[in-house]
């Protein structure tokens, strides 16, 4: 087994967090730019921008009043 500290790392283009090589990316590691599907689709970047601008987060799901 390979220790995680010896695996190559990159910085995510959307959230700027470091992430390590995964076996699923073995063939396409040079093309990998994002750490997750959320970053790739822009969801995380929009959330970070919203937090930095001071806007409140949208409500999750439907709100039911009884």
N, C-alpha and C positions, 0 to 999 in steps of 0.2 A: 504494500500500500504506500502511496506517495503522500508525504506530509503536505498539508495545505500551504504552509509557508514557502514551499519551493515552487508552487504553481505560478505562472505569469499573471500579472494584474494589469488592469487598464482603469481609466477614469471615465465614468459615464458622461456622455455628451449632454445629457439633460439635467441630471441632478448633481453632477460633479463628484459623486461618491466613488470610491474605489471598488472594483469587483474583480473576482478571480476567475480564471479559466474553468470552464465546465466541460465535461465529456461531450455533451450535446453540441458544443461549439468546436469540436476538434477539427473538422474540415473547413470551417469558415472563420476561425479566430481572427485573421487579419481584417475581415470585414465587420466584425462585431463592434458596435459603437455604444449600445445601450445595455444597462444592467437588467432590464425587465421589460415586459410588454407595456406596462404603464408608462415608462419613460419613452419607449419607442412611439407610442401613440400620442404622446404629448400631455397626457393627463397629469403626470407628476409635475411637469414644468408649469402648467396652468395653476396647479394648487400652490406651488412655491411662489409664483407671481402674485396670486391672490393674497397669500399670507403676508408677503412683504409690503403690499399696498394697504394693508389694514382692513380689507373688506371681510365681512363675516362669511363663514362657510355656508353653502346652501344646505337646506334641510335634507336629511337623508330619508327617503321614502315618503309615504303620505302621512300627514298628521290628521288624526281622527279626533273630533270633538264629540263628546257624548254628554 
